[in-house]
Amino acid sequence: MSEKNYAKTKKISVIVPVYNVAAYLKKCVDSLLSQTMNKNDFEIILVDDGSTDGSGNLCDEYQANLEQVRTLHKQNGGLSDARNYALQYATGNYLLFIDSDDFVEPEMLERMYAQSNQGTKKIVECNFFWDFESKTRLDVRQSYESVEDYLVNGRVVAWNKLYLRKWIEKTKIRFPVGKLYEDQNFFFKIVAWLDDISEVAIDTECEVHYVQRSNSISYSETERISEIIWIYDDILNYYKEKQLLGKYYDELEYRFYRNLFGNVLLRKVIRLRDKKIRIELLDLIWQKTEEWFPKRKDNKYLKKQSIKNLYLKIMNRLFYRLFYLS
């Protein structure tokens, strides 16, 4: 395929990082090729991130046989690095990041673009499926009331959103290379550039199948849980630099406190078998929370009645010590 074909502007550039996913890649790419949107209106950019299992060859086969597919090869640098690398080649009015072991509904691109108001919305977000081995769960939102609501309740994943490419270029925001929780970093920084929630549109259909595989944490990954601290530090510093921390402090405080003592603590840290690493992480979470949010119990969102908030309200040093014994 000639370079001039690559340069033709599309409505959507779909970026798919690929690393050792030969068993899943075909289902992902074929779901994109089966879109009801006119094939001339979108491009698929496959980024082979140094695969060693033949995934790169599969990408080349797609490029050789299909004009709308472009394959890029690079040394392994991780998910963030692959996404960032593809941005310089994307021509679409919108960017869409899809993970190579997930797949999408056939009308996804057409329906999401239809919500973009002729390509003027900054973000178009869709609902999605959690696909487990034995069941499927829907993740559904109908709307967001404000930017503040988006910060508190928005879904931080990158792969259920169209992003206006020129806007992303203006912000200069990229995914943090070599870090876990990269989607959170990208989401919260991008939201800082929204002027009003009217710049976000919602496709209320479930479009992406978020495929759940083994959730076991390998030994090499356990220490990396602490990278959530780096991520939150980076986000808070970013809001300070943009002089927005005061404006959105309550939202960030509540969201980060809820996530650290909910998802990170209950689903990850206390499940670690290595007691030494578990205790180090418990100490770190408490220390950073006290440093960042010493008056978190006064947060306005914490005053709302819910079981989750009740748990957060009663959290104190003595109660927290019980997690050291788990």
C-alpha positions in Angstrom: 0.0 0.0 0.0 1.3 3.4 -0.9 2.1 6.2 1.6 -0.4 8.5 0.0 -3.2 6.1 1.0 -2.0 6.3 4.6 -2.2 10.1 4.5 -5.9 10.2 3.6 -7.8 11.7 6.5 -10.3 9.3 8.2 -13.1 9.8 10.7 -11.6 7.4 13.2 -8.1 5.9 13.7 -8.3 2.7 15.8 -5.0 2.0 17.6 -4.4 -1.6 18.7 -1.2 -2.3 20.6 -0.1 -5.9 20.0 2.2 -7.9 22.2 2.2 -11.7 22.2 -1.6 -12.1 21.7 -1.6 -14.5 18.7 -4.4 -16.5 20.3 -6.7 -13.5 20.6 -5.7 -11.0 17.9 -7.8 -12.4 15.0 -11.1 -12.1 17.0 -10.2 -8.5 17.9 -9.2 -7.3 14.4 -12.0 -9.2 12.6 -14.5 -7.4 14.9 -13.1 -4.1 13.7 -13.1 -5.2 10.1 -16.7 -6.2 10.4 -17.9 -2.6 11.3 -20.9 -1.2 9.6 -19.1 2.1 9.2 -17.8 2.6 5.6 -14.4 1.0 5.5 -13.0 4.1 3.8 -14.0 6.2 6.9 -11.7 4.5 9.4 -8.2 3.0 9.7 -6.8 0.3 11.9 -3.3 0.8 13.2 -1.7 -2.4 14.6 1.3 -1.7 16.7 3.5 -4.7 17.1 5.3 -4.0 20.4 8.2 -6.4 19.9 6.1 -9.6 19.9 7.9 -13.0 20.0 4.9 -15.3 19.4 4.2 -14.6 15.8 1.7 -11.8 16.5 3.7 -9.4 14.4 3.5 -11.7 11.4 -0.3 -11.8 11.8 -0.3 -8.0 11.7 1.7 -8.0 8.5 -0.8 -10.4 6.9 -3.6 -8.0 7.7 -1.7 -5.1 6.2 -0.8 -7.0 3.0 -4.4 -8.0 2.3 -6.4 -5.0 3.5 -5.8 -1.3 2.6 -7.4 0.0 5.8 -4.9 -1.8 8.0 -1.5 -0.4 8.8 1.1 -2.3 10.8 3.9 -0.6 12.8 6.7 -2.6 14.3 8.7 -1.3 17.3 10.9 -2.6 20.2 9.0 -3.7 23.2 8.1 -0.7 25.4 4.8 -1.6 26.9 1.1 -0.6 26.3 1.6 3.1 26.9 4.6 3.3 24.6 2.8 1.5 21.8 -0.2 3.8 22.1 2.0 6.9 22.1 4.0 5.7 19.2 1.0 5.2 17.0 -0.3 8.8 17.5 2.2 10.3 15.0 0.8 8.0 12.3 -2.9 8.5 13.0 -5.0 10.5 10.5 -8.5 10.1 12.0 -10.6 13.0 13.3 -11.0 10.8 16.4 -8.7 8.3 18.1 -9.9 5.0 19.6 -7.7 2.7 21.6 -8.7 -1.0 21.6 -6.8 -3.7 23.5 -5.8 -6.6 21.3 -7.5 -9.3 23.5 -10.9 -7.5 23.5 -13.4 -7.3 20.7 -16.2 -4.9 19.7 -19.8 -4.8 18.4 -20.2 -4.4 14.6 -22.0 -1.0 14.9 -19.6 0.5 17.4 -17.8 3.0 15.2 -20.9 4.1 13.4 -22.9 4.6 16.5 -20.2 6.4 18.4 -19.3 8.7 15.6 -23.0 9.5 15.3 -22.8 10.9 18.8 -19.9 13.2 18.0 -22.1 16.1 16.7 -20.4 16.1 13.3 -17.0 15.5 14.9 -17.1 18.3 17.4 -17.4 16.5 20.8 -14.1 16.1 22.6 -14.9 12.7 24.0 -17.5 10.1 22.9 -17.8 7.4 25.5 -19.6 4.1 25.2 -20.9 1.4 27.6 -19.4 -2.0 27.6 -19.5 -5.7 28.6 -17.4 -7.4 31.2 -16.9 -10.8 29.6 -16.0 -13.4 32.3 -15.5 -17.1 31.5 -19.0 -18.1 32.8 -21.0 -14.8 32.7 -21.3 -11.3 31.2 -22.0 -8.1 33.1 -23.0 -4.8 31.6 -21.3 -1.6 32.5 -23.9 1.2 31.8 -24.1 4.9 32.2 -26.7 7.1 30.6 -25.1 10.5 31.2 -22.9 12.6 33.5 -24.2 15.8 35.2 -21.0 17.8 35.2 -17.2 17.7 34.9 -17.2 17.1 38.7 -19.5 14.1 38.3 -17.2 12.8 35.6 -14.2 13.0 37.9 -16.1 11.2 40.6 -17.9 8.6 38.5 -16.3 8.5 35.1 -14.9 5.2 33.8 -11.2 5.7 33.6 -10.5 3.1 30.9 -9.2 4.5 27.6 -10.7 1.8 25.3 -14.4 2.9 25.5 -13.8 6.4 24.2 -13.3 8.3 21.0 -10.9 11.2 21.6 -10.8 14.3 19.3 -7.4 14.0 17.9 -6.7 17.7 17.4 -7.7 18.2 21.0 -5.3 15.5 22.2 -2.5 17.0 20.2 -3.2 20.4 21.8 -3.1 19.0 25.3 0.1 17.2 24.6 -1.0 14.5 27.1 0.4 11.0 26.6 0.2 7.7 28.4 2.9 7.3 31.1 5.5 4.8 29.7 6.4 1.9 31.9 3.7 2.4 34.5 0.7 0.4 35.6 -2.6 2.3 35.9 -1.8 4.3 32.7 -5.4 4.7 31.8 -6.1 6.5 35.1 -3.3 8.9 34.5 -4.5 9.7 31.0 -8.2 10.0 32.0 -7.8 12.5 34.9 -5.3 14.7 33.0 -7.6 14.8 29.9 -10.6 15.7 32.0 -8.7 18.7 33.3 -9.0 20.1 29.8 -12.8 19.9 29.6 -14.6 23.2 29.9 -18.0 21.7 30.3 -19.6 18.2 30.4 -21.5 19.1 27.2 -18.2 18.3 25.4 -18.6 14.7 26.3 -21.2 12.5 24.5 -22.5 9.0 25.6 -23.3 6.1 23.3 -25.6 4.2 25.6 -25.2 0.9 23.8 -22.6 -1.6 25.1 -20.0 -1.7 22.4 -16.8 -3.2 23.7 -16.3 -6.7 25.1 -13.8 -6.3 27.9 -12.5 -9.9 28.1 -11.5 -11.0 31.7 -8.7 -13.5 32.0 -6.8 -14.8 35.0 -6.7 -12.1 37.6 -3.8 -13.7 39.5 -0.9 -11.3 40.3 2.5 -12.7 39.6 5.4 -12.1 41.9 7.0 -9.7 39.5 3.8 -7.6 39.5 3.2 -7.4 43.2 5.7 -4.6 43.8 4.3 -2.7 40.9 1.0 -2.1 42.7 2.7 0.8 44.4 2.8 2.5 41.1 -0.7 3.8 41.8 1.0 6.1 44.2 3.2 7.5 41.5 0.2 7.9 39.2 -1.8 9.8 41.8 1.2 12.0 42.7 1.6 12.8 39.0 -2.1 13.7 38.6 -2.2 15.9 41.7 0.9 17.7 40.5 -0.6 18.2 37.1 -3.7 19.8 38.6 -1.5 22.0 40.7 0.4 23.1 37.6 -2.9 24.0 35.8 -4.1 25.7 38.9 -7.1 23.4 39.0 -6.5 21.5 42.2 -8.5 23.9 44.3 -11.4 23.7 41.9 -11.5 19.9 41.8 -9.9 19.0 45.1 -13.1 17.4 46.6 -13.6 15.2 43.5 -10.0 14.0 43.3 -9.7 13.5 47.1 -12.9 11.4 47.2 -12.1 9.4 44.0 -8.5 8.6 45.0 -9.4 7.8 48.7 -12.2 5.5 47.5 -10.0 3.7 45.0 -7.0 3.3 47.3 -9.1 1.8 50.2 -11.4 0.0 47.9 -10.1 -1.4 44.7 -6.4 -1.3 45.4 -6.5 -2.4 49.1 -9.4 -4.9 49.1 -8.9 -6.4 45.6 -5.1 -6.4 45.3 -3.0 -5.6 48.4 -4.5 -7.8 51.0 -4.5 -10.8 48.6 -0.7 -10.7 48.3 0.9 -13.8 49.7 4.2 -12.1 50.4 3.6 -10.6 53.8 6.7 -8.3 53.6 5.5 -6.7 50.4 1.9 -6.5 51.7 3.0 -4.7 54.8 5.2 -2.3 52.8 2.2 -1.4 50.6 -0.2 -1.0 53.5 2.3 1.4 55.1 2.7 3.3 51.8 -1.0 3.7 51.2 -1.7 5.0 54.6 1.3 7.4 54.6 0.4 8.9 51.2 -3.3 9.2 52.0 -2.5 11.1 55.2 -0.1 13.3 53.3 -2.4 14.1 50.4 -5.8 14.1 52.2 -5.5 14.7 55.9 -9.0 16.1 56.2 -10.7 13.5 53.9 -13.4 12.7 56.5 -14.8 16.2 55.8 -15.2 15.5 52.0 -18.7 16.5 50.8 -19.1 13.3 48.7 -18.3 11.2 51.8 -21.4 12.6 53.5 -23.7 10.9 51.0 -25.3 7.7 52.4 -23.9 4.4 51.0 -22.3 1.3 52.3 -19.1 2.2 50.5 -19.0 5.6 52.2 -19.8 4.1 55.6 -16.7 1.9 55.2 -14.6 4.9 54.3 -16.0 6.9 57.2 -15.1 4.4 59.8 -11.6 3.9 58.4 -9.1 4.9 61.0 -5.6 3.7 62.0 -6.8 1.1 64.4 -9.3 -0.4 61.9 -6.7 -0.2 59.2 -4.3 -2.3 61.3 -6.6 -5.3 60.9 -5.5 -5.5 57.3 -2.0 -6.3 58.5 -3.3 -9.5 60.1 -5.2 -10.8 57.0 
